[in-house]
Structure formats: structure tokens, C-alpha cells
């Protein structure tokens, strides 16, 4: 379950109820919870993921290394953000309509192969009282069958209405937004059926496809998966760092607002010695991803 992506709630000052609440039993018992799972994937899964985050849409011949496994001169590569698909789902946190994806940060120790197996162990590391909701943090550690570490995925989920229990508030990570205008603006249009394409990577949350479920969440229509927006941004930034997915070692971002299929996504990027920092906006200029970093290995 990759859930809704309105992460700005995660560190906005909330309005806790005047009546102090206790952290729900199911939440307070989550910290330290460990889960373990094994997953395997084939070139088909990594190709479906690439298509789900827009590869090949503008020019089918431009990203053959992501969308095919047998093109001459284009050995298949895996988008680094595919690691998010291999991470463990968060534990049950209540109604899907109340859950928002707040942050995602992945670190790869080596490139992911087009096909492989992974053993994932995940631990809930923290529960924070954000006033208007609870913030649950989880870390997934990925290993191959031989036990070699492949990477980690750190994820934060925000649960609306579950705050006010008196827990410690999360400290926002240090972030200094660039003062200069972005050096690059990469603009793309999200296909109207993009959420349906991304569902093929395993996230079947109806919040992204069913208007009735979106309505119950107070949304005018289904929204794009937060991790789909995340994957779009990571893919669009690759040409700025050598267009080589195998060099990417770290990608992170905060989910600030939802994006809708059919909308325009603009990724604003600033070059840095280690890669780029970025944020992304929708067609109205509203920030949908913030505090973004994409770092690559040195040549």
C-alpha cells in the first residue's frame, strides 16, 4: 500500500484538540515492530515500473534502456526509485482515506539489476504527535539472497486525526532552500491514465482510481500515487546527472500536495557537486514535492 501524498501536513503546526488524547493502542505498539518479506522481480516488473512513471511517453525511442530488455545497444537499466516498490508496506494505520504519504528517502549501495530477489526487513522507528495527526516512520533494509546489503528505504506516513496524544513532535530536517532561480525546469504532462499504469507496479489503493473513495477523502477526484510523482521526478532528473541510472545512490523528497493525472508536472533543479537538489510543482505552481535531493556516485 503506497498511500496518498499530502505530506505538508507532516510538519505544519496543527490544532490539537483541547482534550488530550492517548495514542491509539495500535499506534503506540507499532514502534519497534519488525516485519520481514521476500520479493522477486523480472525485467517485466522493472519495465512496467518505468512505464508507470512516464518512461518513453514523449519519445518511445529515447528511453529504450528503461522500457525494453532486448534493444540493440541499449542494455536494460533499472530506475533507482524502483527500490520504493521493494520496500515493505507500512503496517495497518487505519482507514486509507486518512493516510498520507509524507516523505520518502532511498539509499542504494549498488544498482538494482533488471531481475532479482530481495529480502526486506522493516522496522517502525518512531511515532510523532504532529497535532492534527500522527507521523509514523519506518525503515526498510534490502538484502539480496546472499545477504549483501542493497540499500535502505526510509518512509514517513501521516495519519490525519490521530494526533493530540501528547507525544513528541518530529523535528524537521535541516533544509536551506536555494536562493537563486532554478538552473533547470523540466516540464511534462501527466497522462490521464497514469495512475492506472502505475497500479501495475502493485499499489492498488482505490484512492488513486475510484472517484467514490476519493470523495470520501474530501478530494474532488482520484489523485496520482505519491510514489509515482516521486518516480517521475527521479526519472526526469537523470539527464542532469549523466543519464545513467546505475550512478544514482540517493533520492529523497517530501510530499507536499497531491498531483492529479492529466496535470502538468514541472521539476525545478539546482546542480550541486554531488548531484542536484529539486522541487516539483503542478500546473498551478503549487509545490507537490519539496526538499528533494538526488545524489550520484563519483566517477
N, C-alpha and C positions, 0 to 999 in steps of 0.2 A: 504494500500500500504506500504509494507516494502521494501525499495529500496536498491540499490547497496551499497557496503560496503567498499569503498576505503577511509576510514576516515583519512589516513595520511595527505591528503590534508588539513584537517581542521586546522592544526596549522603549516604547513610548510610556510616559507617565500614565498610569491607569487611574481609575476611580474605584478603589476598593470599597466594598460595602461597609457601612458603619458597623455592621455586625461581623465580628471577626469569625472566620470560618476555619475549620480544620481541613488540612489537606486530605482529599479523598483517600480512603484506605487503599484503593487500587493504585493511587499515585505514590503515596508515602512508602509503599512496599516495593516500588519499582527500582529505587536506587540500589545499585549493585546487582540487579537482575542480569543474568548471563544467558544468552541463547547461542546455539551452535547449529549450523546448517552446511550442507554441501550443495554446490551448484556446478553445472557444466554447461558449456555453450559451444556452438558450432559457428562456422562462417555465416550461416543463415541468420543467427541471432544478432551478430555484430553488424551485418548488413541491414537488417530490419531496424536496428537502433539508429544507424546512420541516416536511413531514410526518414525515421521518426523525428530527427532533429534537422531535417531540411536538406541533407546532402543530395546533390545532383539536381535540385529543382530548377535553379537558374540556368544551368548548362549541364545536361546529362553527361557530357564527356569531360567535365572539369574535375570531377572528384571520383574517378573510377577506382582509385586506391581505397576508397571508403565504401563504395557501393557495389563492387564486383570482386570476385575471388580468382578470376582467370583472364584478366585483360593483359595483353602483351605490354611489357614494360611498366606495369603498374601493380607490383605485389601488394596484396591486401594489407591495410593498416587498420588499427582499431582506435576509435576516438577515445581519448583518455577519460572523458566523462562517462563512458560505459561502466566504469568502476562503480558508479552510483547504483546501477542496476544489480550489481553483485553484492551490495551491502545488505545487511539484514533489515527487514521491515521493523518499524518501531512497534513496541508492544501495544496491545489494545488500550486506547486512550479515550474511549467514549464514542459518541456519535461522530460520523465522518464529517457532518456539516459544521462541526465546531472545531475542527482541527486544521491548523495552518502550518505549512512548511515555512520555517523561519530562516534557517541557514544551512548551507552545505559546504563542506571543505574536504577535498580528497587529496591524498598524497600518494604518489606511485613511486615505488623503489625501482621498478623496471617496467618496460612497456608491456601491456597486455597483449597476448597472442590472439590471432583470429579465432582459434578454437582452444578450449582448455577446461580445466576443472579448478574449483576453488573451495577451500574450507574457510568459512566465515565464522568468527566468534565475535559476538557483540555484547557490550556491557552498557547499561544505563548508568551514566556517570554523575548526573546532577538533576535536581528538581528545584526550580526557582519560582518564587512568587512575584509575578510582574504586575500585580494589582488587578488588572482586567482579565488576567488569565494566568495559566501555569506554563512554564517553559521546561520542556523535558529534553535533556541532552543524551545522546547515545554515540558510542564509538564502535565501529566495525573494523576488525582486523582481518585482512585477507591473506591466506597462505595457499600455496599450491600443494598437490598431494604429497610432495616430498618434505613439506614443512617449511619451505623457503618463503619468507615474507614478501608479499607482492605490494602491499600498501595498506592504507587506512582510509576510512570514510567517517568523518565527524558530522553529525546531523543534529539539528535542533528543531523540535516541533512545539508549536504554541497551541494551547487548548483554551479556547475562549470561554470565559465564565468560571474557570476553575481556580482563579487567584483569590487573594484576600485571606489566605490562611495563615499569614504571618511568617512565611519562610523568607529566606534571604533572596534579595533581588540579584539578578545576573549583572555582572559588570560588563558594559560594552567594551569590546576590544578597542585598543588604540587605533585610531584611523585619522589620517590627515588628508583630506580631500585635495586633489591637485588644484593649485591656484590659477594655473594657466589654462587656456582653452584646450580642448582635446586635440591631439595631433591627428587623430583618425576618427572618422564617423562612417560606420558600415551599416547600411540600411538594407533591410529585407522585408518582404511581405509574407506574413504567416498564412499558409493555405487555410481555407475554411474547414477542411477535413483533417487538419494537422493533429488534433487531439486523438482522432480515430487511428491515425497512423502510429502515434506514439503508444497507444494502448497495446500494440503488438509486441512491445517490449515488456509487458507484464503488468502494468498498472491499470487495473480495470475499475478504478474508483468512478462511480457514475457521476460524481460531481463534475467530471470533465466531458460528459456526453449526454446526460439526462437533464433536460430543462426543468423537470419537476423537482429533482434533487437540488439543482442549483437554486431554484426558487425558495426551497425550504431553508437554504443557507443565506437567504437575503440577497442573492445575486440575480441580475437581470437575465443571464444566460450562462451556460457552461463556460468554464474558463480553461485555459491551457494548463497542462501539468507544469508545476514549478520547475521540475527537473527537465522538462522539455525546453523551457526557456533557458535554463542553465546550459543544456547541451547545445542549443542554438548559438549562444554567446561563445562558448568554448570553441565550437567549430569555426565560426566567423573570424575568430582572432588568430587562427593558425597561420594564415599568410603573413601576419606581422612578426612571427617568431620562426620563420624559415619554412613554414608549411610542412612540418614534419611532426606528426603526432607522437612519434616514439621519443621525442626530446622533452615532452611535457612531463613535469614532475609534480606540479601542484596547481589546483584550481579551487577557488573558493568565491562565495558571494553570499550576500544577504538578500532574501526575497522580500521586496518592499511593497509590492502591489501585484494584483493578478493581471495577466495578459490574456487577451481573447484571440481565438483563432480568427483569421481574416484581418487582424490588425497589422500595423507596421511596427517592426522592432528596429531600433537604432542602437548600435553598440558604440559607445564613446570610449576611446582608448588613449592612454598615455604610455609611451615607451619608458622602460626602466632597464637598468643593466641586467636584471635577472629575467625580464620578460615584459609584461605590461600590467598596468592597473586599468580597471574599466568600470563603467556603469552602463546600464541599458535603460532605454525609455520606450514608451509606447507611442502611438500616433498622436496623442495629445501632449506629449512631452513629459508625462508623468514617469517618475523613476520606478521601474519594475525590478531591477537588480541593482544593488549598491555594494560598495566596499569590495569590488571584485579584484581578484589577483589571478594572473596566470603566469607561472614561473616555469622556466625550462632549464634543462641540464646544460652545463657549459660545453662548448665544442672541444 
